[in-house]
Amino acid sequence: MPILVLLLIAGVAELAVLVALGQAIGLLPTIGLLVLAAVLGSWLLRREGRRTLGEVREAARMRRPADREISDGMLIAAGGLLIVLPGFLSDVAGLLLLLPPTRALVRKRMMRAAEKRAKQVQDQVWMHQQRFNRSGGRPGDFIDGEVIDEDDATSSGSAAGTPIILPPQSVRAERLDEPPQR
């Protein structure tokens, strides 16, 4: 739902900018600027795409991680998509993503946000492990049990649809590296 709202707001903003620009400079110059932005964007997209592809090949040849090059490729693809969308705001955003200096700034922010999110997930996993350990669980614990078919349960004397409840003593945690205790 938030994406739909964001798309609706972006569409309204694009339309408002087109109307305002059309009233300010006229219809033909507005269309000319849209065409100029599309031509410039496609040229930049082709140039930066080829450059980034060459950098990915070079990274592979040197056997080093191509993290920067891959994130640049994703940002270039996003910039190309924004160029294709009609409107000045998307064209400006796309052109900015296609320029190396602004793309570097966006990449740094994107990497910082990804590192922050990874840290949050790591902290949540650690917190859940601590809760598990405090509740008496040990790493590698599991509950030994059997799957009982409902038809088998009715044939053993239980009423149809009545769940079989095992006594608490029959359910115990065992370690994976120990043989089951019966």
N, C-alpha and C positions, 0 to 999 in steps of 0.2 A: 504494500500500500504506500509506503513512503516514496518508493521509486516512481509510482504513478503521479503522486503529488509533485515530485521534483520535475518530472517530464512535463506536466501541465504548466508549472510555473515557468520552466524554460521556454516552452512554446509561446506562452503569453508574452514573455520578455522579448523573444525574437521578433514577434509580430509588432510589438510596440516600437522597437528600435527601427524596424523596416519602415513603418508608417512615419515615424518622426523624421528619419533620414530622407524619405521620399518627399515629405512636405518641405524640408529644409533645402534640398538641392535639386529636387525634381525626380521624375520617374526614370528617365533614361540614364542619368548619371548614377542613380542607385543600382540599376540593373548592371551598368558597366562596372561598378565597384564589386558587385557580387561575382561577376565573371572574372574580373582581375584577381580577386581573392582565390577563386577556384583554380585558375591557371597557375598562379604563384604557389598555391598549396600543393598542387599535383607535381610541379617541378621540384619543390623542396622534399616532398614525400619520396620521389624517385631517387633524388640525390642522397638524402640521409639514409634511406633504406639500403641502398647499395653500399654506402660507407659502413653502416653497421654490420651488414652481412660480411663485408671484408674483414671487419674487426673480429667477428665471431670465428671466421675461418682462421685468422691469425692466432686467436686464443686456442683453438683446437690444435693447430700446428705446434704451438709452443707448449701444449699440454697443461694449460692453466685454466682455472675456472672462468667461465664467461658470464659471470653474474651481471656485471655492469652492461655488457653488450646485450644480454637478453632483456634486461629491464629497459634499456634504450629501445630495443625492438618493440616491446609492448607499448611504450609511450609513443613511438612513431606510428604504430598501428592505430592507437587511440586518436592521435592527431589527424591521421588520414580519415578516420571515421567522422571526426568533427568537421573536417573540410567538406566532406560529401554532404553533410546535413545542411539544409538551406538556412540562411540567416547570418547576420554579421557577428553576433556574439559567439556562435560556434566556430565561425571561420577564424576569428581572432584567437580563440582558445586553441584551435587546431594549429594555427601558424606558430603560436608560442611554443606548443609542444614539439614542433618540428625544428625549432632553432636550438642548437646545441647548448648554449648557456642557460636558457630557461629550462630545458629538459634536464640538465644536471641538477638544477635547484629542485625540481619536482622529484627527480630520482632520489635525492638525499632525503627529502621529507618522507617519501614513500618508504624508504629503507628504515628510517627512524620509527615510523609508525608500525612497520612490520616487526621490528625488534621489540618495541614496546608491547605489542600484542603477544608476541612469543613469550616475553617475560611474564605477562599476566597469566597465560595458559600454564606456564611452568610453575608459577606460584600456586595456582589452583590445584594442579596435580599434587604438589607437595602438601598442600593443606588437606586434601582428601586422604593422602597416605597417612598423615599424622592422625587424622580422625579414626582411620581404620586401625592403626596401631594402638591408639588409646582405647578403642572399644574391645580390645583383646584379640584382634586378628593378627596374624603373622603373614608376612609376604609369602605367597605360594599356597595359602590355605584355600581349601575348597570344601564343598559339602558333598559327601558321598550319598548317592541316592539312586533310585530306580524310577523309570518311567513306567507307570501302570496304566494299561489300556482300560477304558471304561467297561468294555465287554468282559475282560478278565476279572474286573472287580465285581461285576454282577454275578459271575459264575462262582465266585468264592464266598458268596453269602451276603454281600453288601447290596442294599437296595439300589435300583437303577437311578443314576443321577446323583447319588449320595457320594460325596468325596470320601476317600479313605484318609483318615488322619492317623499318622504314625505317632507313636509315643515319643516324647522328647529324647529318651535314651537311645532310640534307634538312629537318630540323626546326629552325627558328630563330624567335626572337621578333621581331615587327615592331610598330611603333607604329600605332595606329589612324589617325593623321593622315598617315601615309606610304603611298605606293602599295606593294602587295606586291612583293617582290623575287623574281624567278624565275630 
